[in-house]
Amino acid sequence: MDSTRPRRPTADEDAELFWERHYRTRRTWDARVNPLLAETAAALRPGAALDLGCGAGGDTSWLAQRGWHVTAVDISTTAVERVRDRARDLGVADRVATEQHDLARSFPDGEFDLVSAQYFQTPFPLLRGRVLRTAARALRPGGLLLIVDHGSTAPWSWNQDPGIHYPTPTEIAADLDLDPAHWSVLRADMPSRRATGPAGETATVIDNILLVQRAAGPE
């Protein structure tokens, strides 16, 4: 959960450079697990997990401390280096692999029991549905893809456009276009919660949640 607010990018800015500057100049690295990931994964048997857009690494650290082997991916080299350093400090370096990827161009190898995409939203052009379909296909039989998106605009968000549209879980599922014979939607809802902004302010926000499971049997 990244509580540091990024500035609005300029029209000609490169995505990798933008996020690298954001993490390189970040003042604090108070990495906390996203609560909806913790809620989903708490009862699961640890296996192999993929953390898409790992950022400060709160989710990666939480999973690794509970026995998961985590591949943490981010577009920012600084982010993945600091996640690797934090894993070493926590004594879980043997359970964390970090990789720098611009997911618009490349995707990590491997098969996973859990793929977490927490607030995997960007102000830059990205064929997000294609990336998330690739993530779903990287699941082992019975594996879970958890997508948690912003469903409302927080007062501290850099984008205060009143016309912004946040895709609903139903729209996200439609964009994934996964064969229902091989993937099942386990959860699709829009709960509200109290969130804390970068300056300590609080507000009620909405999360859009989609949880998809790959069929356990052969395709």
N, C-alpha and C positions, 0 to 999 in steps of 0.2 A: 504494500500500500504506500504509494508515493504521495506524501503530504506537502511536497515542495511544488509550488505552482510554476509550470513553465510559462515563459512569455509567449506572446503571439508570434508565430514565424512570419518572416517577410515573404513576399511573393516569389522571389527567386532563390530562396534558401534551400540547401540540400538537406534531406532528412537525416542522414547519418551525422553530418556536421552539427546540425541543430541539437540532436539528442546528446552528442558527445559534449558539446558546450554546456548543455543543461546539467549533466552529471559531473562534469569536471569542476563546475563552479558551485555545486551544491554545498550548502553550508553544513547540513547535518545529514547523518545516515542512520536515523532512528527507524530501523526496518521492522515493521510489524506484519504479522500474517493477515491476509484479507479474511474477514470473519466467515464469508460464505465458502471459501475454500476449506477453512478449518471445520466448519459444520459438515461439509460433504465428505471430507477425507478422514475425519476422526474415527469412524467405525470401519474403515477399509483396512484390509491386510496390506502392509507395505510391499511395494514392488518397484517398478521403474516408472518414474514420472518425468514429464517434460513441462518446464515452466516457460511459456512464451512471453517475451517482453518482461524479463525478470526484474528489471529496474534495480531497486535497492536491495532486493534479495530476501525480503521478509518471508515470502512463501517458500522459497527454496530452503532457507534455514529451518523453518518450522517442519517441513516434510523430512529433511535429512535427519533432524533430531529425533524423529519418530520412526526411523529405520528405512525410509525410502532412499533409493538411489536416483538422484535428480540430475537431469541435464538442464542447465539454466542458460537461456538464450536471450540476448539483447542486441540491438543495433549499435549500442555504445560500448566501445572497448573499455572505457573507464568503468562502466557499470559491471561488466563481467569480471574485470580484475578485482574490483572491491568485493563482489560476491564471493569470489574464490578466496580472498584474504579473510573474509568473515567466516567462511566455512572452516578454514584452518584454525582461526582463533577459537571457534566453538568445538573443535575436535572432531569435525565431521567431513574433513577434506576428502577422505576416502569414499564418501558417498555423494560427492558433488563434482560434476563435470561442467565446465563453463565453455560456451562457444559464442563467438560474435557472428551474428547473421543479420543481414538486411533481408527480412523474410519476403520482401517483394522479389528477391532474386535467388535466394537459396534457403534450404530447409535442412535441419539436422537429420542425420541418419539414425536408424534404430526403430525398435518397436516398444510401445509403452502401455502400462496398465492405467495410467492417468495422464491426461493432458489438461493443463490449466491455462486458460486464457483470461486473465483478470484485467478488465478495462483495456483490452487490446484495441484501442481506438487511437487514431492519429490524425493530426491536421494535414497530413501529406497524402497524396494519392496512393492508394493501396487496394489491390484486389483482395479484400479481406476474406470474402467467401471462398476464394480459391485456396488461400492459406489455411483456413479452418477445415476445408474439405481434405487437404493434404494431412492435417493433424488427425482428423477422424480416421483416415486410412492407415495412419501409423499406429493405431490402437491394436493391441492384442485382442483375441477373442474375449469378450466380457469386459473389456476396458471402457473407461469413462472419459468423455470430453466435457469439461465444465467451462462454460462461457459466461462471464459476468461482465455486463456493460453498464455504463451510465445510462440511466433512464430519465434523468432530469438535470437541469442546470443548477449547480451549486452557486451560492453568492460569490465564491472566490474563483470560480472558473474563469479562464482567460476568454472564453467564448460566451458572450452574453447575448448572442443573436436570438431574439424572441421567436424567430421562425425556424430554429434548428429542429430537425427531426431525429429522434432517437429510435432506431429500429426496435420493434417489439420482439419478444421471444419467438412469436409465430413467424414474423418476417425474417428473423435470423435463421430459423429452421428452414424456411422456404428457400433462402439464399444458399444454404448448404446443399440442398437438393440431394439428400442421401436416400438411398434405396431403403424403404421401410422394412424390407425383408431381411436386411442386414444391420440396420441401426434403429434403435428405439429411443423415443423421447421420454425420459423419466421425470423431468421437471421442466416446466415452462411457466414462470410467474414473474411478478413485478412487485416485490415487497419494498416497503419503505424502512428507513433506519435513520438514526441520528449520526451525523458525520461531523468530524472536526477538520477545519481548514488549516492552512499553513500558519496563520497568525493566532490559532487557538479558538477561532470563532466556530460556532456550531450551527447546524441547520438540518432539517429533514430532507433527505434525498431519496430517490427511487433507484433501485437496481433492477436491471433486466437480466433474468437468469434462464439459461438453457443448459440442461444436463442430458447428454446423449450417451447411450451405451451401445457398443458393438455386440452383435450376436455372439453367443458363446460357441455355437456350432460352426462347422465349415460352410463356406459360401458355395 
